[in-house]
Amino acid sequence: MRLSDHLTEPWGILTAVLAGGLGGAVTAALSPAAVLALPVGFGIGVTVYGVRVGLGALMAPRELEAPAPPRYEPRALPRPPYGSPAAAWLARAEAAAAALRSQAEGEPDPVLRAQVRDVGGNAEGVLADLVRFAGQVTLLEEASGRIDSDALRWEAAGLKHDAENGPAGLRAERERTLRAVTEQLAAQERMVAAAEALLAKMQATVAGLEGLVVRLAELSTLQAASDAGGDTAARVGLLTEDLEGLRLGLADAEELSRGALGS
């Protein structure tokens, strides 16, 4: 019970009133000054009420709060191992994104610098997507690598032979086992195909980022030579659109890979 429940508990109030009334009556009977009966009775009642409320609050069982449900923490994607294709593409992407950010922030021409101020941030967004892609590729490769496809194919061939030529009573059991083995092989093939698709998209995106580095450098040179003229804004717009296109392409590729794995 809460403290407010003890304060309004009717038996506590009744006990205090009875104790106060009894104390006042005894005081009136024994004391020559009857006027003392009221304050004495009131004091006794308040004291009894306070003691009962305090003891009740101390002795009442504590209400245990229900434990909060555990929070689901998604698994952190791993960095690709050194020397792997995903690690190589990610390293090139990091270098390209850093170059784009450095060029955009260090552009000496104030007009062009204002026009390309979002290029570095957009490049970082593309890089973040590629980091996720690299982690997904690593997980897919780890999962598919744990499946011994050669052993499964050999086992599937034996099960198929036994189902076709073995005793009729064991045919249904052999066929169920064969389906389970075949499903494992199909799952591995989907994971391998998804990893290859993600790697191909990483390669294309990295090439796009590196191309944007060259284009931004070219644009800066043209601006310094005053040859760009009013075409600068249009060129910057195309560059920004291409960056956004890279992100959209990554999102589409990721969705296709998830669909392939989900099938």
Summary of the structure (lengths in Angstrom):
residues: 263
radius of gyration: 39.4
end to end distance: 54.9
largest distance: 117.4
contacts: 727
relative contact order: 0.10
helix: 81%
strand: 0%
